[in-house]
Amino acid sequence: MKLIVNPKTRKQEKDIKTFLENHSIDYIKLEEEAAVYRARRKSVSKKAKATGKLKDEIKEAVKEMRLIRSGKKRARNAEDFLNEL
């Protein structure tokens, strides 16, 4: 019998390995699958970076709006803003 397990995180992988070892179950880690796992992790980290960048930009925009509302910074003309886009 073969059981294929595809952990999503390193912690899940470690937990599965520990479980198998504690119950004296033989297992083989396929290198092919490990390469797919690493590739998937890289694509997830790129998404996380993009999300982090978006969050930073939103925080900066909110900070700028607060400064404008408090009168510490002057707002731009809407026409100038649209021309910049």
C-alpha positions in Angstrom: 0.0 0.0 0.0 1.2 3.5 -0.8 0.1 6.6 0.9 0.9 9.9 -0.7 1.0 13.0 1.5 1.5 16.5 0.2 2.2 18.9 3.2 1.6 22.6 2.6 4.2 23.9 5.1 7.5 22.8 6.6 5.7 22.3 9.9 3.2 19.9 8.4 6.1 18.0 6.8 7.9 17.8 10.1 4.8 16.7 11.9 4.1 13.9 9.4 7.7 12.7 9.6 7.5 12.6 13.4 4.2 10.7 13.3 5.6 8.1 10.9 8.8 7.7 12.9 6.9 7.4 16.2 4.7 4.6 14.7 7.7 2.8 13.1 6.3 3.4 9.6 8.8 3.3 6.7 8.6 6.2 4.3 10.4 7.7 1.3 10.6 11.4 0.6 10.5 11.8 -3.2 13.0 14.4 -4.4 10.7 15.1 -7.4 7.9 16.1 -5.1 10.3 18.2 -2.9 11.3 20.2 -6.0 7.6 20.9 -6.7 7.2 21.9 -3.1 10.1 24.4 -3.2 8.7 25.9 -6.5 5.3 26.3 -4.9 6.8 28.0 -1.9 8.7 30.5 -4.1 5.5 31.5 -5.9 3.7 31.9 -2.6 6.4 34.1 -1.3 6.2 36.3 -4.4 2.5 36.8 -3.7 3.2 37.6 -0.1 5.7 40.2 -1.2 3.2 41.8 -3.5 0.6 41.8 -0.8 3.0 43.4 1.7 3.9 46.0 -0.9 0.3 46.8 -1.4 -0.3 47.1 2.3 2.6 49.5 2.7 1.3 51.7 -0.1 -2.2 51.8 1.4 -0.7 52.7 4.8 1.3 55.5 3.2 -1.8 56.8 1.4 -3.8 56.8 4.7 -0.9 58.6 6.5 -0.9 61.2 3.7 -4.7 61.7 3.9 -4.4 62.3 7.7 -1.7 65.0 7.1 -3.9 66.7 4.5 -6.9 66.6 6.8 -4.9 68.0 9.7 -3.6 70.8 7.4 0.0 69.8 7.7 0.1 68.9 4.0 -1.6 70.4 1.0 -3.7 68.3 -1.3 -3.0 68.0 -5.1 -5.3 69.2 -7.8 -7.4 66.4 -9.2 -6.5 67.4 -12.8 -2.7 67.2 -11.9 -3.3 63.8 -10.3 -5.1 62.4 -13.4 -2.4 63.8 -15.7 0.2 61.9 -13.7 -1.6 58.6 -14.3 
